[in-house]
Amino acid sequence: GAVVSQHPSRVICKSGTSVKIECRSLDFQATTMFWYRQFPKQSLMLMATSNEGSKATYEQGVEKDKFLINHASLTLSTLTVTSAHPEDSSFYICSATHPGQGAHEQYFGPGTRLTVT
Amino acid sequence: AQRVTQPEKLLSVFKGAPVELKCNYSYSGSPELFWYVQYSRQRLQLLLRHISRESIKGFTADLNKGETSFHLKKPFAQEEDSAMYYCAPHNYGQNFVFGPGTRLSVLP
């Protein structure tokens, strides 16, 4: 149980376009989902915390107008990178906490590799 | 401010040797302590959490509140233990912060 999926697994887009990444909890309802960014050989950096039905909470330095997060249902959160630039190229990972497992443990998606050309 | 340090970016040991991955944290309150692991081409997954006091894949972690450390240990490393390991303390209601990670390489 507690499986999180992401789609797509990798995407290449042109500079200036927008790209949407989906994060789904497959077998549980996730009231809270998290979006991370991971650069090569570096740790995960939390970008935002997404709660179902409310606005996401962004970390300092993360542009909310550039990284649009929507958590419209208990099993789906989306991250849209708007007007993408090459410096947005990165590995984006989502996670969710399972309400039955306590609020601490996170279940991670496989990640989405974004390449902006 | 929450701060997690893992002093070794890379740790190489030979198969069968003991291994210790260090983690020190600076947090207010009494955080729950976690170790996450990321094997090559796999997603990040929970390895163990302090509160459960389980030994997972032969790994254990001892919480030292005085030193605010939560080092991960295994007496006999195996090649399949080669992975990235992240220490992650967490206070309920606060943001998740992952340590910088230690890449463990177990040599044959």
Interface residues (C-beta under 8 A of the other chain):
Chain A: F34 Q42 S43 L44 L46 T49 E59 I93 S95 A103 H104 E105 Q106 Y107 F108 G109 P110 G111
Chain B: E32 F34 Y36 Q42 R43 L44 Q45 L46 R49 Y86 H90 Y92 G93 N95 F96 V97 F98 G99 P100 G101
